[in-house]
Amino acid sequence: MLDLLLQTDISLFRFINGSLANPVFDAVMPIVTESKYWMPVYAALFIWLLWKRRREGAVICLILALGAVIGDQFNSMWLKEWVGRIRPCHALEGVRLVGVWCGSGKSFPSSHAVNNFAAATLLGYFYPNRRAIWYSIATTVAFSRVYVGVHYPFDVASGAALGASIAFVLIVLQQFAAQKNNAFSVVRIKTATITKSES
């Protein structure tokens, strides 16, 4: 069974990294996959949250930051090392490395997927009417990791599940804290009317 899963993972990787290759993705995916290009977006999001929602925005920013720190530290420092899976660009022949360095780190799970799906799940909870946007961004980043050749599909799928799980725990903790102290309460933006006023 494990061998079948591994072969399926490799076949999916070959399809995404090789069969789907095209000039547009070759130009776009190296940009999408690099965290440094997203830093201004993250900074703008935090500024917008703090400006529009003040105290509630600060709570959301704190939870997002906790999600990133917990996810990155747990995954990169412990889980990846424990699993020890080698990146496809080191393990397989004929991998297309598209505009990136393979890297020396381990492959399973993908930290990019962990962090982006944690953020998407958290933002999707506080802004459910925009959930499709958050998950579309996270999915595109996860896909880019496979396309550029540094992760297997199962790496990003497991990373997505882990990130969503971390976010779920943080949401439960936020709700518990809000019951104890109103300073941690956050109103979820659900309706088009409220959303318009927040835009």
C-alpha positions as CSV (number, residue, x, y, z in Angstrom):
1,M,0.0,0.0,0.0
2,L,2.8,2.4,0.9
3,D,4.6,1.6,-2.3
4,L,1.4,2.4,-4.3
5,L,1.0,5.7,-2.5
6,L,4.7,6.6,-3.2
7,Q,4.4,5.7,-6.9
8,T,1.2,7.7,-7.2
9,D,2.9,10.7,-5.6
10,I,5.9,10.4,-8.0
11,S,3.5,10.0,-11.0
12,L,1.6,13.1,-10.0
13,F,4.8,15.0,-9.5
14,R,6.0,14.0,-13.0
15,F,2.7,15.2,-14.4
16,I,2.7,18.6,-12.7
17,N,6.5,19.2,-13.0
18,G,6.8,17.9,-16.6
19,S,3.6,17.3,-18.5
20,L,2.1,20.6,-17.5
21,A,5.2,22.6,-18.3
22,N,4.5,25.8,-20.3
23,P,6.1,29.2,-20.8
24,V,3.4,31.1,-18.7
25,F,3.8,28.8,-15.7
26,D,7.6,28.9,-16.1
27,A,7.5,32.7,-15.8
28,V,4.9,32.9,-13.1
29,M,5.4,30.0,-10.7
30,P,9.0,30.9,-9.6
31,I,7.6,34.3,-8.4
32,V,4.5,32.7,-6.8
33,T,6.7,30.2,-4.9
34,E,9.1,32.7,-3.4
35,S,8.1,34.0,0.1
36,K,10.1,37.2,-0.4
37,Y,7.6,38.4,-3.1
38,W,4.7,37.9,-0.6
39,M,6.3,39.8,2.2
40,P,4.8,43.2,1.0
41,V,1.4,41.5,0.7
42,Y,1.6,40.2,4.3
43,A,2.8,43.6,5.5
44,A,-0.1,45.3,3.7
45,L,-2.6,42.8,5.1
46,F,-1.4,43.4,8.7
47,I,-1.5,47.2,8.2
48,W,-5.0,47.0,6.8
49,L,-6.2,44.8,9.6
50,L,-4.8,47.2,12.2
51,W,-6.2,50.2,10.5
52,K,-9.7,48.9,9.8
53,R,-10.3,46.8,12.9
54,R,-8.0,48.3,15.5
55,R,-8.2,46.0,18.6
56,E,-9.9,43.1,16.7
57,G,-7.3,43.5,13.9
58,A,-4.5,43.3,16.4
59,V,-6.0,40.0,17.7
60,I,-6.2,38.6,14.2
61,C,-2.6,39.7,13.5
62,L,-1.5,38.0,16.7
63,I,-3.2,34.8,15.7
64,L,-1.8,34.9,12.2
65,A,1.7,35.5,13.6
66,L,1.3,32.6,16.1
67,G,0.1,30.3,13.3
68,A,3.2,31.1,11.2
69,V,5.6,30.7,14.0
70,I,4.1,27.5,15.4
71,G,3.7,26.0,11.9
72,D,7.1,26.9,10.7
73,Q,9.0,25.8,13.9
74,F,7.1,22.5,14.4
75,N,7.3,21.6,10.7
76,S,10.8,22.7,9.8
77,M,12.6,22.0,13.0
78,W,10.9,18.8,14.0
79,L,8.5,17.1,11.7
80,K,10.5,17.4,8.5
81,E,13.6,16.1,10.2
82,W,11.7,13.2,11.8
83,V,10.2,12.1,8.5
84,G,13.4,12.7,6.6
85,R,12.0,12.6,3.1
86,I,14.4,13.9,0.4
87,R,13.2,16.5,-2.0
88,P,12.3,15.3,-5.5
89,C,15.0,17.5,-7.1
90,H,17.6,15.5,-5.2
91,A,15.9,12.1,-5.3
92,L,14.7,11.8,-8.9
93,E,16.3,12.0,-12.3
94,G,15.1,14.6,-14.9
95,V,13.4,17.0,-12.5
96,R,12.8,20.5,-13.9
97,L,14.0,23.1,-11.4
98,V,12.2,26.1,-12.6
99,G,13.9,29.3,-11.4
100,V,14.7,28.0,-7.9
101,W,17.4,26.3,-6.0
102,C,16.6,22.8,-4.8
103,G,17.5,23.5,-1.2
104,S,19.1,21.3,1.4
105,G,16.0,20.9,3.6
106,K,13.7,17.9,3.8
107,S,10.6,17.6,1.7
108,F,7.7,16.3,3.8
109,P,5.5,18.3,4.6
110,S,5.9,21.5,2.7
111,S,6.4,24.5,5.0
112,H,5.0,26.8,2.4
113,A,1.7,24.8,2.4
114,V,1.6,24.6,6.2
115,N,2.0,28.4,6.6
116,N,-0.3,29.4,3.7
117,F,-3.1,27.0,4.6
118,A,-2.9,28.0,8.3
119,A,-3.3,31.7,7.2
120,A,-6.0,30.8,4.7
121,T,-8.0,28.9,7.3
122,L,-7.6,31.7,9.9
123,L,-8.6,34.4,7.5
124,G,-11.4,32.2,6.1
125,Y,-12.8,31.9,9.6
126,F,-12.7,35.7,10.3
127,Y,-13.7,36.6,6.8
128,P,-15.8,33.6,5.6
129,N,-17.3,35.6,2.6
130,R,-13.7,35.8,1.2
131,R,-12.7,32.3,2.0
132,A,-12.4,31.3,-1.7
133,I,-9.8,34.1,-2.2
134,W,-7.6,32.9,0.8
135,Y,-7.8,29.2,-0.2
136,S,-7.1,30.1,-3.9
137,I,-3.9,31.9,-2.9
138,A,-2.8,29.0,-0.6
139,T,-3.6,26.4,-3.3
140,T,-1.7,28.3,-6.0
141,V,1.4,28.6,-3.7
142,A,1.2,24.9,-2.9
143,F,0.9,24.0,-6.6
144,S,3.9,26.2,-7.4
145,R,6.1,24.1,-5.0
146,V,5.4,21.0,-7.1
147,Y,5.6,22.8,-10.4
148,V,9.1,24.3,-9.7
149,G,10.4,20.9,-8.7
150,V,11.0,21.1,-4.9
151,H,8.1,19.2,-3.4
152,Y,5.9,16.2,-4.2
153,P,2.1,16.6,-4.3
154,F,1.7,14.6,-1.1
155,D,4.1,17.0,0.6
156,V,1.9,20.0,-0.1
157,A,-1.4,18.1,0.7
158,S,-0.1,17.0,4.1
159,G,1.2,20.5,4.7
160,A,-2.2,21.9,3.9
161,A,-3.8,19.5,6.3
162,L,-1.3,20.4,9.0
163,G,-1.7,24.1,8.5
164,A,-5.5,23.9,8.7
165,S,-5.2,21.8,11.8
166,I,-2.9,24.4,13.5
167,A,-5.3,27.1,12.5
168,F,-8.3,25.2,14.0
169,V,-6.5,24.8,17.3
170,L,-5.7,28.6,17.4
171,I,-9.4,29.4,16.6
172,V,-10.6,27.3,19.5
173,L,-8.0,28.9,21.8
174,Q,-9.1,32.4,20.6
175,Q,-12.8,31.5,21.3
176,F,-11.8,30.2,24.8
177,A,-9.7,33.4,25.5
178,A,-12.6,35.6,24.3
179,Q,-14.9,33.9,26.9
180,K,-12.5,34.8,29.6
181,N,-11.6,38.2,28.4
182,N,-13.5,40.3,25.9
183,A,-10.3,41.9,24.6
184,F,-9.7,38.7,22.6
185,S,-13.2,38.7,21.0
186,V,-13.4,39.2,17.2
187,V,-16.6,39.7,15.2
188,R,-16.6,37.6,12.0
189,I,-17.3,39.5,8.8
190,K,-20.0,37.4,7.2
191,T,-22.4,39.7,5.2
192,A,-22.0,41.8,2.1
193,T,-23.2,44.9,4.0
194,I,-20.6,44.6,6.7
195,T,-17.9,43.6,4.2
196,K,-18.6,46.7,2.2
197,S,-18.0,48.9,5.2
198,E,-14.7,47.1,5.9
199,S,-13.4,47.5,2.3
